[in-house]
């Protein structure tokens, strides 16, 4: 059986754990203190600047890279993510272990946080064995969701096209970009609501597991359902035409394809007259020789007595446009 190609991409904060329960506050304060010290700002001004960068660029560090390239990135990330203090405030989402075990396909964490923070939190939650890969911003080029290149870099690292990914995130902006790249999107969190670029909204992990089950059922039904009649008929016609053409070539006869009066594509021998006409759907018309065809459907006929060609096209004849389909 073919391996399930689906890859689930999970945001970390407020998706796999409740970062609003104190962790974001801790990180934001640490960022503000660092910016106040390094940029020589008051804490109030540094806080305003931090929020401005976060809203404009999706991450405070993104704004610092653009406007303050002298900032030491590693130092900023280390000081703004005090791991020991963070882990004391960690609250995982209920049913996460059970839900992750039920999801078909590969799973990865895709976070704007630094890689050391992602690994520390995932390990503390006991989820390290549930994921095939963990990605922090420094793993995919110090980029940040919703920058489209961040998503594409992660897909490249996973060797998967975006169309095979399902993004689970609490951020509408992040999901909007994921959908634009062709991913399925699931908005996570109690405040989630329907948006045109959201495929599903779930309030908790148990609901996410139920959504995953509906996807599996849909995929199974898709594989077990025969071709719709119209598609099946077209496949049969194409197959028949290929087989008839191959048989003609092997027999050494000169054959051609053309459109008959009913719009069907048919194959026929060019010579001699009296050859039946075979259609792609398997039917054929007997006793159909060239003398019975309308002049615009053929060109020159063989003279049955001396082998010379007899022109029966008529004055208004135009060269037919035979189509190989």
C-alpha positions in Angstrom: 0.0 0.0 0.0 1.3 3.4 -0.9 2.5 5.6 2.0 0.2 8.4 2.9 1.7 11.5 1.3 0.1 13.9 3.8 2.3 16.1 6.0 0.8 17.8 9.0 2.5 21.1 9.8 1.8 22.3 13.4 2.4 25.7 14.8 3.8 25.5 18.3 2.6 28.4 20.5 -1.2 28.3 21.3 -1.5 25.2 19.2 0.5 22.5 20.9 0.6 24.4 24.2 -1.1 27.4 25.8 1.4 30.2 25.4 -1.2 32.7 26.6 -1.0 31.2 30.0 2.1 33.2 30.9 4.8 32.2 28.3 4.1 35.0 25.8 4.1 37.5 28.6 7.4 36.3 29.8 9.0 36.3 26.3 7.5 39.8 25.5 9.0 41.3 28.6 12.4 39.7 28.0 12.3 41.1 24.4 11.4 44.6 25.7 14.2 44.6 28.2 16.7 43.6 25.6 15.6 46.2 23.1 15.5 48.9 25.7 19.1 48.1 26.7 20.6 47.6 23.3 18.7 50.5 21.5 18.9 52.8 24.5 15.1 53.3 24.8 12.7 53.5 27.7 10.8 50.3 28.4 7.6 52.0 27.3 9.2 53.0 23.9 10.8 49.6 23.5 7.5 47.9 24.2 5.7 50.0 21.5 8.5 49.3 19.0 8.4 45.6 19.7 4.6 45.4 19.1 5.0 47.5 16.0 7.6 45.2 14.5 5.5 42.1 15.4 2.4 43.5 13.7 4.3 44.7 10.6 6.6 41.8 10.1 5.1 38.8 11.9 8.0 38.7 14.4 9.9 41.2 16.4 13.2 39.8 15.2 12.2 40.4 11.6 11.8 44.1 12.3 15.1 44.2 14.2 16.9 42.6 11.2 15.6 45.2 8.9 16.0 48.3 11.0 18.8 47.4 13.4 21.1 45.0 11.5 23.8 45.5 14.2 21.7 43.4 16.6 23.3 40.1 17.5 20.5 37.6 16.5 21.7 34.7 18.6 22.1 37.0 21.6 18.6 38.4 21.1 17.0 34.9 20.8 18.8 33.5 23.8 17.9 36.4 26.1 14.3 36.7 24.9 13.6 33.0 25.4 14.7 32.1 29.0 14.0 28.3 28.7 14.1 27.5 32.4 11.5 30.1 33.3 9.4 29.2 30.2 9.2 25.5 31.1 7.8 26.2 34.6 4.8 27.9 32.9 4.2 25.2 30.2 0.7 23.9 29.8 0.1 21.4 27.0 -3.2 21.0 25.2 -5.4 18.1 26.4 -5.6 15.0 24.1 -2.5 16.0 22.1 -0.7 12.7 22.5 -3.8 10.7 21.4 -4.6 13.0 18.5 -1.1 12.9 17.1 -1.0 9.2 17.3 -4.2 9.0 15.1 -3.1 11.3 12.4 -2.1 9.6 9.1 1.0 10.8 7.4 4.1 12.6 8.6 4.0 15.4 11.2 6.3 18.4 11.8 6.4 21.5 14.0 6.7 24.8 12.0 7.3 27.7 14.4 8.5 31.3 14.3 10.4 30.6 17.5 14.1 29.7 17.6 15.0 26.0 17.2 16.3 25.6 20.7 13.0 26.9 22.1 11.0 24.6 19.8 12.9 21.5 20.8 12.9 22.3 24.5 9.1 22.8 24.6 8.3 19.8 22.5 10.5 17.6 24.6 9.0 19.0 27.8 5.5 18.2 26.5 6.7 14.6 25.8 5.9 14.9 22.1 9.4 14.4 20.6 8.5 10.9 19.4 5.3 12.1 17.7 7.0 14.4 15.1 9.2 13.6 12.2 10.8 17.0 12.2 11.0 20.2 14.3 11.6 23.6 12.6 12.4 26.9 14.3 13.0 30.1 12.4 16.8 29.5 12.2 16.2 26.1 10.5 14.5 27.7 7.5 16.6 30.8 6.9 15.6 33.1 9.8 12.3 33.8 8.0 8.9 34.0 9.6 5.3 33.0 8.9 3.5 34.4 6.9 6.5 35.0 4.6 5.8 32.6 1.8 9.4 31.6 1.5 9.4 30.3 5.0 6.7 27.8 4.0 8.5 26.8 0.8 11.8 26.3 2.7 10.1 24.0 5.1 8.4 22.0 2.2 11.8 21.7 0.6 13.4 20.4 3.8 10.6 17.8 4.0 10.7 17.1 0.3 7.0 17.6 -0.1 4.9 19.9 -2.3 2.7 22.4 -0.4 -0.4 20.7 -1.9 0.3 17.6 0.3 0.5 19.7 3.5 -2.2 20.5 6.2 -1.3 23.6 8.2 -2.7 23.7 11.8 -2.3 27.2 13.3 -4.1 29.6 15.5 -3.1 32.6 13.3 -5.5 33.6 10.5 -2.6 35.4 8.7 -0.4 32.3 8.7 -3.2 30.2 7.4 -4.1 32.7 4.7 -0.6 32.4 3.3 -0.7 28.6 3.6 -3.9 28.4 1.6 -2.4 30.7 -1.1 0.4 28.1 -1.5 -2.1 25.3 -1.9 -2.1 23.8 1.6 -5.1 22.6 3.5 -5.8 24.8 6.5 -7.1 24.1 10.0 -7.5 27.0 12.4 -7.0 25.9 16.0 -8.4 27.4 19.2 -11.7 28.2 20.9 -11.9 31.6 19.2 -11.7 30.1 15.7 -14.4 31.0 13.3 -15.1 30.3 9.6 -13.1 32.3 7.1 -13.0 31.7 3.3 -9.4 30.4 3.3 -10.0 28.1 6.2 -10.8 24.4 5.5 -11.8 23.6 9.1 -11.9 25.3 12.5 -11.4 23.2 15.6 -11.6 24.2 19.2 -9.4 21.4 20.6 -7.3 18.4 19.8 -10.2 15.9 20.1 -12.0 17.9 17.4 -8.9 17.9 15.2 -8.8 14.1 15.4 -12.4 13.9 14.3 -11.6 16.2 11.3 -8.6 13.9 10.4 -11.0 10.9 10.4 -13.3 12.6 7.9 -10.2 13.2 5.6 -9.3 9.6 5.8 -12.8 8.5 5.0 -12.9 10.8 2.0 -9.6 9.6 0.8 -10.7 6.0 1.1 -13.9 6.6 -0.7 -12.0 8.4 -3.4 -9.7 5.4 -4.0 -12.6 2.9 -3.9 -14.9 4.8 -6.2 -14.7 3.7 -9.9 -14.3 6.3 -12.6 -17.5 8.3 -13.2 -19.3 7.0 -16.3 -18.2 9.9 -18.5 -14.5 9.6 -17.6 -14.7 5.8 -17.9 -16.2 6.1 -21.4 -13.5 8.5 -22.5 -10.8 6.2 -21.2 -12.3 3.3 -23.2 -12.5 5.4 -26.3 -8.9 6.5 -26.1 -7.7 3.0 -25.4 -9.6 1.6 -28.4 -8.2 4.3 -30.7 -4.7 3.5 -29.6 -5.1 -0.2 -30.1 -6.7 0.2 -33.5 -3.9 2.5 -34.7 -1.3 0.1 -33.4 -2.9 -2.8 -35.2 -3.0 -0.8 -38.4 0.6 0.1 -38.2 1.6 -3.5 -37.6 -0.5 -4.7 -40.5 1.2 -2.3 -42.9 -2.0 -0.6 -43.9 -2.3 3.2 -44.3 -4.8 4.5 -41.7 -6.1 7.9 -40.7 -8.2 9.4 -37.9 -11.1 11.8 -38.7 -14.3 13.3 -37.4 -17.4 11.8 -38.7 -20.7 13.6 -39.2 -21.8 13.0 -35.6 -18.6 14.5 -34.2 -17.1 11.2 -33.2 -13.4 10.5 -33.8 -12.9 7.4 -36.0 -10.0 5.5 -37.6 -10.2 4.0 -41.1 -8.0 2.6 -43.7 -7.3 5.0 -46.5 -7.5 2.2 -49.1 -9.3 0.2 -50.4 -12.9 1.4 -50.6 -15.5 -0.6 -48.7 -13.4 -0.6 -45.4 -15.6 -0.4 -42.3 -15.3 2.6 -40.1 -14.3 2.0 -36.4 -15.2 4.4 -33.7 -13.4 5.1 -30.4 -16.4 3.7 -28.4 -16.0 0.3 -30.1 -18.9 0.7 -32.6 -18.4 0.6 -36.4 -20.4 1.2 -39.5 -20.5 -1.5 -42.2 -20.5 -1.0 -45.9 -19.1 2.5 -45.6 -16.9 3.1 -48.5 -15.5 6.3 -49.8 -18.1 6.7 -52.5 -20.7 7.1 -49.7 -18.8 9.8 -47.8 -19.5 13.5 -48.2 -16.8 15.1 -50.4 -15.5 17.3 -47.6 -14.6 14.3 -45.5 -12.0 12.8 -47.9 -9.6 13.8 -50.6 -8.7 11.5 -53.5 -10.1 8.1 -54.2 -8.5 5.2 -56.0 -9.8 4.2 -59.3 -10.9 0.6 -58.9 -10.1 -0.4 -62.5 -6.7 0.8 -63.3 -5.3 2.0 -59.9 -5.2 5.7 -60.9 -6.6 8.3 -58.5 -10.0 9.7 -59.2 -10.8 13.1 -57.8 -14.3 13.2 -56.4 -13.9 16.1 -54.1 -16.1 18.6 -55.9 -15.5 22.2 -56.5 -16.2 23.4 -52.9 -13.9 20.8 -51.3 -11.5 22.0 -48.6 -8.7 19.9 -47.2 -10.0 18.0 -44.1 -8.4 18.6 -40.7 -7.8 15.1 -39.3 -7.3 15.2 -35.5 -5.3 12.7 -33.5 -6.8 12.8 -30.0 
